[in-house]
Amino acid sequence: MPSISLCMIVKNEENTLARCLSSVADFVDEIIIVDTGSTDQTKEIARPFTSDIYDFVWIDDFAAARNYAFSQATMEYILWLDADDFLREKDRSKLAKLKHTLDPSVDSVTMEYHLDHDEYGNVTVKNRRNRLVKRSNSFCWIGRVHEYPGLVLLRK
């Protein structure tokens, strides 16, 4: 069964972070929180879930912050979430099954990314994104804003 690090970048997420972490904490082996300058209770809310909380001086570059978070991970795979994300029960079941059945040759797993919800909390806009990536494959974040995970290609 593969080990999974959860990597998150956060700032002033006291209203959403506990729900996010509670939804995923029992599926991951390590939680990495990178705080980019919170002035609320974000870090205090994260502490019951992890002691791996790092400060990152904000340099107007989301990819740099996410890459720093990825650099702290020690498990085989890295799952990334935003603080306003959370796993619904059906997604929790899928992740539990995936963790037990994931072929070690798999480098990346796409998962639904919920972009918008209606007034009842139903997902109205979604797409798929690489959410789980193999740490050893040098995935890195690209783009200061609207960042996305890519591969570092070694050039000779």
N, C-alpha and C positions, 0 to 999 in steps of 0.2 A: 504494500500500500504506500503510495507516494506521500511525502511530507509536504505541507503547504505553508508558506508565509503569506500573511495578509499584509499588504503595503498600502498605506493611505497617506495622503497629504491633507492637512486640515487647517482651518483658520476660523475662529469664532463659530464653532459648530455645536455649541452646547444644547441646542434644541433638537438636533437630529442624531448626534453621534452614538448615544446609548442604544437607540433602536437599531442602528446599523450594526454595531459590534455585537449586541445580543443575538442578532439574527444569524451570525456567522461564527461566533467564538468557538462553538463546540465542533466545528469542522476544520479549523485551521490549527496548526501546530505552533505558530508564532504570529504575533501581531506587532507590526512596525508602524508607529505613528510618527509622522514628520509634521511638526507644527510650524507654520510660516508666519507666526506673529499674533497669536490669539490674545485678546484682552478680556475674554470672558472665562468661563469655567471649563473650557474644552479639555485641557490637560488633566484637570481633576476628575472629570468624567471618564477619561481614558484609563486612568491609573488602576482601577479594579480589574481591568481586562489585560493590562500589560505594563511591564516596567520599561519596555523598549520605546521610549518617547524621546524624540530628538528635536532640537530647534534648528531651523533652517532660515537664514536671513533671506527675506524675499528679494529677488532680483528681477521681478517682472518676467518670470520664465517658468511656466508650469512644467515643462519637460525637465528642466534642471532639478526642480523639487522632486518630481517623481523618480528621476534617475538616482537622486540621493537616497530616497526611500528604498529603491531596488538594491542599492549598494549595501544596505544594512541587512538584507535578507540572508538567511543561512539555510533554508530548506530547499528541497528539490524543485518545487514549483512556486510561483508567485501568483497570488490572486490580488487584483487591485479593485478597490471600491472607492467611491466618493462617499462622504459622510451622509449625504441625503439618500444614498442607496440602502436598500435592505432586501434580504432574501425572503420572499413570500414562502409559504409552506410548501408549495409544489416545487419551488426552486431549491429549497432546503433538501427535499427528497432527492432531487436530481443531483445535487452536489454530493450528498452522502453516497449515492450509487456510483457516481463518477469516481469518487475517491477510492472506492473498492475495486473498480474495474478498469481504471485508466491504464492503458498500455504504455509502458515506459518509453516507447519510441515516439510517442506523441509530443510534439514541441509546443503546441498552442491549442487552446480550446476556446471557441467562440461561444458567447452566451448572450441572451437577450439583454439589451440595454434600453431601459424604459425612459423615454425622453419627456413624456407629458402624461398627465392624469386628468380625469374629469373631476367634477365636484364630489363624486362618490368614491374617489380613489382608484377607479378603474383605469388601466393603462389605455391611452388613446393613440400614442405614437411610440413606436419601438423600432430598433434595428439590432444588428448583431455586432459585437465587438470582441476582439481578443481579450478575454478577462483572466485567463489562466495561462501562464507561459512558463516554460522550463527555464530555470535560472541559469543553467550552464550554457545556454545557447546565446548569451549576450544580447538579449532583447534590450532595447533602450527606447526612451521616449524622444520623439522628434517634434519640434514646433513649440514656440514660446506660448502660444494660445491655440486652443483646439488641438492639443497634442494627441499623438497616436503612437502606439508601440510599433517599433520596427526592429530590424536586425542590424547589428554592427557587422559590416562586412570587412574582413581582413584583406588588405591589398598587398600584393607582393611587388 
